[in-house]
Amino acid sequence: MKYIFISKSSEETKRVAERLAGFLFPGAVITLDGPLGSGKTTFVGGVAKGLDILERVISPTFNIMKCYFEARLPMFHIDAYRLENRDSELGLEEFIEGEGVTLIEWPDYIKPLIPASHLRIVIEALGENSRRITFENIGSAYEQVIKSLKETENV
């Protein structure tokens, strides 16, 4: 199942991500695809707000991962960009398979660690501020999440 949302601003991108957070569950894994500057970290900030995280979310590019434990559900934000062509054991699967919500930017760089069932989100720039955000369930675990998000579009 796919759901396409057209965002006209970074605020709309954050709002749809915040709504999505309300349907997430322990162990949820979300991959975020899109070019540099497409709004992946902005989207993660919206999910964080929806999980009641008060900290400011920034890209963990140089840290690889940021953890947020003071929340409705713990959130693990992984930026795998710097892991391209690396074959090192970092222990990321402990977080990916854990009890929080894991969001992964640049998932292709750690493809063997991505569970067969996950929510794939692709963010594409349509203009300076507009984005096409495609939600796709990979496996069956996220079909209801997408249906619920779609039902709240006009709320």
Phi, psi and omega in degrees: 000140177234150175222128180248128178241131176259118179260135180260357181198165177296330178295319176294322177299316178296321182294318179293324177292322178296319177297318178303318183304329180294343182253000182280161188222162177303131181091000179296138178234126181237127173258143182238115178250145177157156181290168175308135177080009182280341179117017181298313181290327174300316178299314179301322177299323176292319176299316180302315179299319179293339177265008179068033175274126183268339180293151174286132181267126174234160181294132179272031186310315184273343178264342187078315182215143172239138181246138178233109186260334181274087186197170174301319171227141175300148179234134178241119183250110182252131172246104186272007184307317183279001181264003179303135179063023177252142179235045183256150179274112181252351181080016181296331182297336177295327178276318181298324180264011186276198186261008179254195175256126181247126176245129187237114172273143181060051185296336181299336182283346177228036185312318181297342181269348184282126179297152179301326179255117179201170177259118179262129177237127178245127180245123181236134177285131176253347181182194182300319183243342184274143179223143169262121181246115181255124178256127181223127177277127175254116193086190185254350188294341187250005179299315180292326177300313181294317178301314181295318179297316180300319180296336182266002185306317184261011182275000000 
